[in-house]
Amino acid sequence: MSAAHEDTSLEFVASNLDILATILPERLLKPQVGIVCGSGLSTLAASFRERVEVPYSSLKGFGISTVHGHKSALAFGLVGPGDGIPVVAMLGRFHAYEGHSLSTVVYPIRVMARLGVKNVIITNAAGSLDPALPVGTSRLIVSIRDHLALPDLTGFNPLLGPAKPQYPRFLPLSAAYSHSLRRTVFFAAHELGLPPSALGEGTYAWVSGPTYESPAEGRFLRAAGASVVGMSTVPEVLAAREEGIEVCVLSLVTNFVVIPDGYRSVREEVDAELSGRPLPPVPQVEVSHEEVLAIGKEKSEVMRSLVEKMIELIGKNA
């Protein structure tokens, strides 16, 4: 990202703050918590009180989300009892695989920071790399404690560019995922009466997409220590930490990554058929975005309740 581009982005941020000041009531102008809604999880904002939606198209510098299951708006509102906690949610995120630059992908996080957001809860739909994380049952939601980001390690990092005096040049990531917010996740789950099996902990692998992982790639990520894998989140985490925002990431496990134990030898298959003893067919298993959205829709209520209770606890501890 060039210095000129960064300057323009900062101008856009100031412009957007002015735009929002003409749209939002004063009590919603200073959100304390930001939420990023993953695939099929835009209903997280459905229960906001005094809700106001601002389309991305009415703000400068925002892209348009083109992925099915993502809207293109910021939702402002209040969460929790009494006066409520002011919050802002991204109803639809941007992904690099859509053709967005990484500066566009993380731009809403920078806007949140300048609105005053101190804590951000980032959600995503993710594929399970771990047989102990079955889809839709045990450990439905994974609280992320670390990440493995191959794009970051190979030159596809949203923080690349000239040094800027307001940001650290070399951002440490050893504590990228807030310990206190991760504790809040489990306290919130306890208050909701969720069974221990409903919530797990793990490492998120970021891949660029838009292809789902090959079996060999899935084995590689699993061997490297990743629990779940997805095509988002890490760029937003990096921008949030650069802005000094505390980060919590919750992954909703929506599908298994297809990782067979081994490969059927086609030579043996053909030899068996030629000898008159054909082998039974091997079932072909594939992941689809429709499957991801279906599980997201089915389980979004659990995620919504957990996020709401977390916001209440964050407000109490502020």
RODRENDO-758497 format. One record per residue (C-alpha): residue number from 1; residue in one letter; x, y, z. Coordinates in nm, 3 decimals. Layout:
BEGIN
+-----+------+---------+---------+---------+
!  nr ! rest !      c1 !      c2 !      c3 !
+-----+------+---------+---------+---------+
! NUM !    A !       X !       Y !       Z !
...
+-----+------+---------+---------+---------+
END
This chain:
BEGIN
+-----+------+---------+---------+---------+
!  nr ! rest !      c1 !      c2 !      c3 !
+-----+------+---------+---------+---------+
!   1 !    M !   0.000 !   0.000 !   0.000 !
!   2 !    S !   0.150 !   0.334 !  -0.100 !
!   3 !    A !   0.183 !   0.632 !   0.133 !
!   4 !    A !  -0.060 !   0.822 !  -0.092 !
!   5 !    H !  -0.315 !   0.543 !  -0.059 !
!   6 !    E !  -0.281 !   0.547 !   0.320 !
!   7 !    D !  -0.329 !   0.924 !   0.335 !
!   8 !    T !  -0.645 !   0.891 !   0.124 !
!   9 !    S !  -0.773 !   0.618 !   0.356 !
!  10 !    L !  -0.726 !   0.841 !   0.658 !
!  11 !    E !  -0.914 !   1.120 !   0.480 !
!  12 !    F !  -1.194 !   0.874 !   0.410 !
!  13 !    V !  -1.209 !   0.778 !   0.777 !
!  14 !    A !  -1.257 !   1.141 !   0.883 !
!  15 !    S !  -1.521 !   1.183 !   0.611 !
!  16 !    N !  -1.705 !   0.872 !   0.728 !
!  17 !    L !  -1.710 !   0.993 !   1.087 !
!  18 !    D !  -1.881 !   1.309 !   0.962 !
!  19 !    I !  -2.129 !   1.104 !   0.758 !
!  20 !    L !  -2.212 !   0.879 !   1.054 !
!  21 !    A !  -2.261 !   1.183 !   1.280 !
!  22 !    T !  -2.547 !   1.295 !   1.052 !
!  23 !    I !  -2.712 !   0.948 !   1.058 !
!  24 !    L !  -2.669 !   0.811 !   1.409 !
!  25 !    P !  -2.811 !   0.932 !   1.739 !
!  26 !    E !  -2.539 !   1.049 !   1.975 !
!  27 !    R !  -2.554 !   0.743 !   2.200 !
!  28 !    L !  -2.463 !   0.515 !   1.908 !
!  29 !    L !  -2.172 !   0.726 !   1.782 !
!  30 !    K !  -1.922 !   0.586 !   2.033 !
!  31 !    P !  -1.952 !   0.205 !   2.019 !
!  32 !    Q !  -1.753 !   0.018 !   2.282 !
!  33 !    V !  -1.752 !  -0.319 !   2.107 !
!  34 !    G !  -1.715 !  -0.410 !   1.741 !
!  35 !    I !  -1.842 !  -0.733 !   1.585 !
!  36 !    V !  -1.742 !  -0.889 !   1.254 !
!  37 !    C !  -2.006 !  -1.131 !   1.124 !
!  38 !    G !  -1.889 !  -1.437 !   0.933 !
!  39 !    S !  -2.068 !  -1.641 !   0.667 !
!  40 !    G !  -2.432 !  -1.696 !   0.762 !
!  41 !    L !  -2.388 !  -1.505 !   1.090 !
!  42 !    S !  -2.531 !  -1.164 !   1.000 !
!  43 !    T !  -2.824 !  -1.240 !   1.233 !
!  44 !    L !  -2.588 !  -1.161 !   1.522 !
!  45 !    A !  -2.716 !  -0.803 !   1.498 !
!  46 !    A !  -3.084 !  -0.897 !   1.475 !
!  47 !    S !  -3.154 !  -0.825 !   1.841 !
!  48 !    F !  -2.978 !  -0.487 !   1.865 !
!  49 !    R !  -3.199 !  -0.225 !   2.028 !
!  50 !    E !  -3.240 !   0.112 !   1.852 !
!  51 !    R !  -3.071 !  -0.051 !   1.554 !
!  52 !    V !  -2.953 !   0.164 !   1.265 !
!  53 !    E !  -2.808 !   0.008 !   0.949 !
!  54 !    V !  -2.569 !   0.210 !   0.733 !
!  55 !    P !  -2.503 !   0.058 !   0.387 !
!  56 !    Y !  -2.139 !   0.035 !   0.289 !
!  57 !    S !  -2.234 !   0.215 !  -0.033 !
!  58 !    S !  -2.305 !   0.531 !   0.167 !
!  59 !    L !  -1.955 !   0.534 !   0.319 !
!  60 !    K !  -1.626 !   0.620 !   0.151 !
!  61 !    G !  -1.352 !   0.362 !   0.113 !
!  62 !    F !  -1.576 !   0.062 !   0.182 !
!  63 !    G !  -1.600 !  -0.224 !  -0.065 !
!  64 !    I !  -1.908 !  -0.433 !  -0.137 !
!  65 !    S !  -1.926 !  -0.789 !  -0.008 !
!  66 !    T !  -2.003 !  -1.024 !  -0.298 !
!  67 !    V !  -2.020 !  -1.352 !  -0.105 !
!  68 !    H !  -2.358 !  -1.517 !  -0.055 !
!  69 !    G !  -2.449 !  -1.502 !   0.315 !
!  70 !    H !  -2.284 !  -1.163 !   0.369 !
!  71 !    K !  -2.470 !  -0.832 !   0.367 !
!  72 !    S !  -2.299 !  -0.499 !   0.300 !
!  73 !    A !  -2.380 !  -0.270 !   0.591 !
!  74 !    L !  -2.269 !  -0.154 !   0.932 !
!  75 !    A !  -2.529 !  -0.209 !   1.204 !
!  76 !    F !  -2.524 !   0.014 !   1.513 !
!  77 !    G !  -2.729 !  -0.052 !   1.824 !
!  78 !    L !  -2.745 !  -0.132 !   2.194 !
!  79 !    V !  -2.690 !  -0.471 !   2.358 !
!  80 !    G !  -2.763 !  -0.577 !   2.714 !
!  81 !    P !  -2.996 !  -0.469 !   2.995 !
!  82 !    G !  -3.052 !  -0.116 !   3.120 !
!  83 !    D !  -2.906 !   0.154 !   2.902 !
!  84 !    G !  -2.722 !  -0.111 !   2.703 !
!  85 !    I !  -2.373 !  -0.119 !   2.556 !
!  86 !    P !  -2.332 !   0.065 !   2.223 !
!  87 !    V !  -2.193 !  -0.167 !   1.954 !
!  88 !    V !  -2.122 !  -0.173 !   1.582 !
!  89 !    A !  -2.132 !  -0.484 !   1.363 !
!  90 !    M !  -2.003 !  -0.553 !   1.014 !
!  91 !    L !  -2.287 !  -0.735 !   0.837 !
!  92 !    G !  -2.060 !  -0.883 !   0.577 !
!  93 !    R !  -1.683 !  -0.874 !   0.556 !
!  94 !    F !  -1.444 !  -0.840 !   0.265 !
!  95 !    H !  -1.210 !  -1.114 !   0.146 !
!  96 !    A !  -0.897 !  -1.089 !  -0.065 !
!  97 !    Y !  -1.028 !  -1.367 !  -0.290 !
!  98 !    E !  -1.312 !  -1.138 !  -0.400 !
!  99 !    G !  -1.051 !  -0.910 !  -0.552 !
! 100 !    H !  -1.040 !  -0.663 !  -0.264 !
! 101 !    S !  -0.702 !  -0.527 !  -0.163 !
! 102 !    L !  -0.595 !  -0.616 !   0.188 !
! 103 !    S !  -0.618 !  -0.247 !   0.281 !
! 104 !    T !  -0.988 !  -0.263 !   0.186 !
! 105 !    V !  -1.033 !  -0.590 !   0.377 !
! 106 !    V !  -0.915 !  -0.429 !   0.702 !
! 107 !    Y !  -1.049 !  -0.077 !   0.642 !
! 108 !    P !  -1.370 !  -0.124 !   0.850 !
! 109 !    I !  -1.154 !  -0.221 !   1.149 !
! 110 !    R !  -0.968 !   0.108 !   1.118 !
! 111 !    V !  -1.301 !   0.293 !   1.107 !
! 112 !    M !  -1.413 !   0.107 !   1.420 !
! 113 !    A !  -1.094 !   0.210 !   1.598 !
! 114 !    R !  -1.157 !   0.577 !   1.523 !
! 115 !    L !  -1.516 !   0.543 !   1.642 !
! 116 !    G !  -1.372 !   0.443 !   1.979 !
! 117 !    V !  -1.407 !   0.062 !   1.971 !
! 118 !    K !  -1.179 !  -0.098 !   2.233 !
! 119 !    N !  -1.279 !  -0.464 !   2.194 !
! 120 !    V !  -1.368 !  -0.654 !   1.878 !
! 121 !    I !  -1.536 !  -0.994 !   1.851 !
! 122 !    I !  -1.457 !  -1.150 !   1.514 !
! 123 !    T !  -1.665 !  -1.449 !   1.403 !
! 124 !    N !  -1.620 !  -1.683 !   1.112 !
! 125 !    A !  -1.741 !  -2.008 !   0.965 !
! 126 !    A !  -1.452 !  -2.254 !   0.959 !
! 127 !    G !  -1.369 !  -2.605 !   0.849 !
! 128 !    S !  -1.255 !  -2.859 !   1.107 !
! 129 !    L !  -0.908 !  -3.009 !   1.066 !
! 130 !    D !  -0.938 !  -3.198 !   1.394 !
! 131 !    P !  -1.142 !  -3.520 !   1.425 !
! 132 !    A !  -1.217 !  -3.410 !   1.784 !
! 133 !    L !  -1.411 !  -3.111 !   1.647 !
! 134 !    P !  -1.718 !  -3.272 !   1.487 !
! 135 !    V !  -1.948 !  -3.051 !   1.284 !
! 136 !    G !  -2.257 !  -2.920 !   1.461 !
! 137 !    T !  -2.219 !  -3.124 !   1.778 !
! 138 !    S !  -1.931 !  -3.135 !   2.027 !
! 139 !    R !  -1.724 !  -2.816 !   2.046 !
! 140 !    L !  -1.952 !  -2.635 !   1.806 !
! 141 !    I !  -1.771 !  -2.303 !   1.865 !
! 142 !    V !  -1.394 !  -2.272 !   1.889 !
! 143 !    S !  -1.237 !  -1.985 !   2.083 !
! 144 !    I !  -0.921 !  -1.906 !   1.888 !
! 145 !    R !  -0.599 !  -1.872 !   2.088 !
! 146 !    D !  -0.346 !  -1.852 !   1.803 !
! 147 !    H !  -0.322 !  -1.854 !   1.427 !
! 148 !    L !  -0.119 !  -1.996 !   1.142 !
! 149 !    A !  -0.123 !  -1.761 !   0.843 !
! 150 !    L !   0.060 !  -1.893 !   0.540 !
! 151 !    P !  -0.026 !  -1.582 !   0.333 !
! 152 !    D !   0.136 !  -1.363 !   0.601 !
! 153 !    L !   0.451 !  -1.573 !   0.592 !
! 154 !    T !   0.476 !  -1.552 !   0.212 !
! 155 !    G !   0.435 !  -1.180 !   0.151 !
! 156 !    F !   0.056 !  -1.133 !   0.158 !
! 157 !    N !   0.029 !  -0.931 !   0.479 !
! 158 !    P !  -0.212 !  -0.634 !   0.527 !
! 159 !    L !   0.054 !  -0.443 !   0.722 !
! 160 !    L !   0.306 !  -0.434 !   0.436 !
! 161 !    G !   0.399 !  -0.081 !   0.332 !
! 162 !    P !   0.588 !   0.227 !   0.443 !
! 163 !    A !   0.633 !   0.276 !   0.817 !
! 164 !    K !   0.369 !   0.502 !   0.972 !
! 165 !    P !   0.452 !   0.693 !   1.291 !
! 166 !    Q !   0.120 !   0.610 !   1.461 !
! 167 !    Y !   0.179 !   0.233 !   1.429 !
! 168 !    P !   0.457 !  -0.003 !   1.547 !
! 169 !    R !   0.686 !  -0.106 !   1.263 !
! 170 !    F !   0.715 !  -0.464 !   1.389 !
! 171 !    L !   0.389 !  -0.578 !   1.545 !
! 172 !    P !   0.422 !  -0.857 !   1.805 !
! 173 !    L !   0.162 !  -1.133 !   1.777 !
! 174 !    S !   0.248 !  -1.359 !   2.069 !
! 175 !    A !  -0.054 !  -1.218 !   2.256 !
! 176 !    A !  -0.272 !  -1.127 !   1.957 !
! 177 !    Y !  -0.576 !  -1.302 !   2.106 !
! 178 !    S !  -0.679 !  -1.129 !   2.427 !
! 179 !    H !  -0.649 !  -1.355 !   2.731 !
! 180 !    S !  -0.912 !  -1.155 !   2.919 !
! 181 !    L !  -1.163 !  -1.176 !   2.632 !
! 182 !    R !  -1.102 !  -1.550 !   2.596 !
! 183 !    R !  -1.183 !  -1.583 !   2.967 !
! 184 !    T !  -1.498 !  -1.381 !   2.903 !
! 185 !    V !  -1.603 !  -1.634 !   2.637 !
! 186 !    F !  -1.606 !  -1.917 !   2.890 !
! 187 !    F !  -1.768 !  -1.712 !   3.166 !
! 188 !    A !  -2.040 !  -1.616 !   2.916 !
! 189 !    A !  -2.089 !  -1.980 !   2.816 !
! 190 !    H !  -2.121 !  -2.074 !   3.184 !
! 191 !    E !  -2.384 !  -1.805 !   3.248 !
! 192 !    L !  -2.581 !  -1.927 !   2.946 !
! 193 !    G !  -2.571 !  -2.283 !   3.072 !
! 194 !    L !  -2.396 !  -2.413 !   2.760 !
! 195 !    P !  -2.249 !  -2.761 !   2.809 !
! 196 !    P !  -1.869 !  -2.779 !   2.826 !
! 197 !    S !  -1.872 !  -2.974 !   2.499 !
! 198 !    A !  -2.024 !  -2.676 !   2.313 !
! 199 !    L !  -1.709 !  -2.468 !   2.330 !
! 200 !    G !  -1.349 !  -2.554 !   2.249 !
! 201 !    E !  -1.014 !  -2.381 !   2.203 !
! 202 !    G !  -0.781 !  -2.402 !   1.907 !
! 203 !    T !  -0.561 !  -2.251 !   1.638 !
! 204 !    Y !  -0.703 !  -2.093 !   1.323 !
! 205 !    A !  -0.528 !  -2.140 !   0.988 !
! 206 !    W !  -0.581 !  -1.859 !   0.737 !
! 207 !    V !  -0.565 !  -1.953 !   0.370 !
! 208 !    S !  -0.636 !  -1.714 !   0.086 !
! 209 !    G !  -0.911 !  -1.918 !  -0.084 !
! 210 !    P !  -1.138 !  -1.925 !  -0.278 !
! 211 !    T !  -1.065 !  -2.296 !  -0.321 !
! 212 !    Y !  -1.129 !  -2.535 !  -0.037 !
! 213 !    E !  -0.823 !  -2.726 !   0.079 !
! 214 !    S !  -0.694 !  -3.033 !  -0.102 !
! 215 !    P !  -0.646 !  -3.345 !   0.115 !
! 216 !    A !  -0.269 !  -3.290 !   0.116 !
! 217 !    E !  -0.313 !  -2.928 !   0.222 !
! 218 !    G !  -0.550 !  -3.035 !   0.497 !
! 219 !    R !  -0.296 !  -3.288 !   0.627 !
! 220 !    F !  -0.024 !  -3.022 !   0.615 !
! 221 !    L !  -0.230 !  -2.771 !   0.817 !
! 222 !    R !  -0.333 !  -3.037 !   1.069 !
! 223 !    A !   0.029 !  -3.149 !   1.110 !
! 224 !    A !   0.130 !  -2.784 !   1.163 !
! 225 !    G !  -0.103 !  -2.763 !   1.461 !
! 226 !    A !  -0.412 !  -2.592 !   1.317 !
! 227 !    S !  -0.754 !  -2.693 !   1.452 !
! 228 !    V !  -0.976 !  -2.508 !   1.203 !
! 229 !    V !  -0.922 !  -2.335 !   0.870 !
! 230 !    G !  -1.086 !  -2.045 !   0.690 !
! 231 !    M !  -1.042 !  -1.769 !   0.433 !
! 232 !    S !  -1.073 !  -1.460 !   0.653 !
! 233 !    T !  -1.017 !  -1.316 !   1.001 !
! 234 !    V !  -0.638 !  -1.293 !   1.034 !
! 235 !    P !  -0.605 !  -0.968 !   0.832 !
! 236 !    E !  -0.869 !  -0.810 !   1.059 !
! 237 !    V !  -0.687 !  -0.940 !   1.367 !
! 238 !    L !  -0.361 !  -0.780 !   1.252 !
! 239 !    A !  -0.525 !  -0.443 !   1.180 !
! 240 !    A !  -0.708 !  -0.449 !   1.514 !
! 241 !    R !  -0.391 !  -0.520 !   1.706 !
! 242 !    E !  -0.209 !  -0.249 !   1.513 !
! 243 !    E !  -0.487 !  -0.010 !   1.619 !
! 244 !    G !  -0.457 !  -0.119 !   1.983 !
! 245 !    I !  -0.792 !  -0.302 !   1.992 !
! 246 !    E !  -0.836 !  -0.614 !   2.206 !
! 247 !    V !  -0.934 !  -0.914 !   1.990 !
! 248 !    C !  -1.150 !  -1.221 !   2.041 !
! 249 !    V !  -1.215 !  -1.469 !   1.758 !
! 250 !    L !  -1.495 !  -1.727 !   1.759 !
! 251 !    S !  -1.504 !  -1.991 !   1.484 !
! 252 !    L !  -1.829 !  -2.175 !   1.415 !
! 253 !    V !  -1.736 !  -2.521 !   1.287 !
! 254 !    T !  -1.953 !  -2.573 !   0.978 !
! 255 !    N !  -1.782 !  -2.853 !   0.785 !
! 256 !    F !  -1.507 !  -3.110 !   0.792 !
! 257 !    V !  -1.205 !  -3.057 !   0.573 !
! 258 !    V !  -1.190 !  -3.364 !   0.348 !
! 259 !    I !  -0.878 !  -3.550 !   0.465 !
! 260 !    P !  -0.898 !  -3.922 !   0.375 !
! 261 !    D !  -0.664 !  -4.161 !   0.556 !
! 262 !    G !  -0.503 !  -4.258 !   0.227 !
! 263 !    Y !  -0.548 !  -4.278 !  -0.149 !
! 264 !    R !  -0.695 !  -4.562 !  -0.355 !
! 265 !    S !  -0.441 !  -4.681 !  -0.610 !
! 266 !    V !  -0.593 !  -4.637 !  -0.954 !
! 267 !    R !  -0.347 !  -4.900 !  -1.085 !
! 268 !    E !  -0.483 !  -5.154 !  -0.835 !
! 269 !    E !  -0.841 !  -5.052 !  -0.922 !
! 270 !    V !  -0.786 !  -5.108 !  -1.294 !
! 271 !    D !  -0.595 !  -5.435 !  -1.237 !
! 272 !    A !  -0.878 !  -5.564 !  -1.016 !
! 273 !    E !  -1.138 !  -5.471 !  -1.278 !
! 274 !    L !  -0.941 !  -5.641 !  -1.556 !
! 275 !    S !  -0.911 !  -5.955 !  -1.347 !
! 276 !    G !  -1.288 !  -5.967 !  -1.300 !
! 277 !    R !  -1.279 !  -5.872 !  -0.930 !
! 278 !    P !  -1.369 !  -5.500 !  -0.933 !
! 279 !    L !  -1.316 !  -5.307 !  -0.612 !
! 280 !    P !  -1.613 !  -5.130 !  -0.446 !
! 281 !    P !  -1.644 !  -4.764 !  -0.545 !
! 282 !    V !  -1.486 !  -4.499 !  -0.323 !
! 283 !    P !  -1.740 !  -4.239 !  -0.201 !
! 284 !    Q !  -1.658 !  -3.890 !  -0.328 !
! 285 !    V !  -1.695 !  -3.627 !  -0.053 !
! 286 !    E !  -1.687 !  -3.255 !  -0.130 !
! 287 !    V !  -1.747 !  -2.941 !   0.074 !
! 288 !    S !  -1.989 !  -2.674 !  -0.051 !
! 289 !    H !  -2.057 !  -2.314 !   0.049 !
! 290 !    E !  -2.426 !  -2.409 !   0.076 !
! 291 !    E !  -2.333 !  -2.657 !   0.351 !
! 292 !    V !  -2.139 !  -2.385 !   0.533 !
! 293 !    L !  -2.434 !  -2.144 !   0.516 !
! 294 !    A !  -2.683 !  -2.410 !   0.625 !
! 295 !    I !  -2.487 !  -2.498 !   0.941 !
! 296 !    G !  -2.424 !  -2.128 !   1.005 !
! 297 !    K !  -2.796 !  -2.057 !   0.990 !
! 298 !    E !  -2.883 !  -2.358 !   1.204 !
! 299 !    K !  -2.633 !  -2.275 !   1.479 !
! 300 !    S !  -2.628 !  -1.894 !   1.461 !
! 301 !    E !  -2.860 !  -1.861 !   1.762 !
! 302 !    V !  -2.598 !  -2.016 !   1.990 !
! 303 !    M !  -2.333 !  -1.778 !   1.854 !
! 304 !    R !  -2.567 !  -1.479 !   1.892 !
! 305 !    S !  -2.645 !  -1.562 !   2.255 !
! 306 !    L !  -2.277 !  -1.611 !   2.334 !
! 307 !    V !  -2.172 !  -1.282 !   2.173 !
! 308 !    E !  -2.451 !  -1.090 !   2.348 !
! 309 !    K !  -2.358 !  -1.232 !   2.688 !
! 310 !    M !  -1.991 !  -1.151 !   2.622 !
! 311 !    I !  -2.083 !  -0.788 !   2.547 !
! 312 !    E !  -2.281 !  -0.766 !   2.872 !
! 313 !    L !  -1.981 !  -0.896 !   3.067 !
! 314 !    I !  -1.742 !  -0.662 !   2.885 !
! 315 !    G !  -1.969 !  -0.372 !   2.983 !
! 316 !    K !  -1.973 !  -0.482 !   3.348 !
! 317 !    N !  -1.595 !  -0.507 !   3.356 !
! 318 !    A !  -1.528 !  -0.178 !   3.176 !
+-----+------+---------+---------+---------+
END
